[in-house]
């Protein structure tokens, strides 16, 4: 087991709100390997680990442009 819990998962609507990116931009960045991949949490639902999105934001705004 990991010492750090996974945390909560957030849906695309919250990812859009957190990042100010459009859905299509998020999926385009995923395809390019520049955004955290989503996780299939149920048959009809995908989500992102909130911590992964927060880490991406921290890295994105402290490094060179994507």
N, C-alpha and C positions, 0 to 999 in steps of 0.2 A: 504494500500500500504506500501511497505517496504521503508525504508530510503535509502537503498543501491540498486542500479540497478543490474539486473542479470548479465549484461555484455555480452560479445560475446560468441558464441558457437564455438567449434573447432572440426574438424573431426578426425577420427582415425589416418590419416596420420600425422597430427600435434601433436596428443597425443603421437604417437610413437617417433617423432622427439624431443618433449619436455622432454620425460621421458627416452629415450634410451632403452625402453623396446620393446619387440616384440608384435605384435598383440595378439598372443596366450597367452603370459604372462599377458597382460592387461586383457583379458577376464577371465583368470584363477583367477587373483586377485579379479576381480569383483565378481566371483562366490563364493569366500571365504569371501567376505565382506571387503576386504582390499584395494579397489580402488573405487573411485567415480563411480556411475552407470551412464550410458549414458541416453540420453533423445531422444525420437522419435520426430524429428523436422519436418518430412514429411513422406509420405507413404514409401519412399525408403531410408530415410536418418536418421541416428542417429548421435548425437554429444554430447560433454561434455561441461558443463559450464567451461570456461577457468579459472575462479576463483577457482572452485573446484579442478581442476588439479594443479593449483599453490599452493593451500593450502595443498594438498596431498604431493607435493614435499617438501614444507617447513617442514611438520611434519615428513616425511620419512627421511630426512637428518638431523633432530635434535633429533631423537629418536632411539629406539632399532631397529635392523634389522627385516625385515618382515619374 
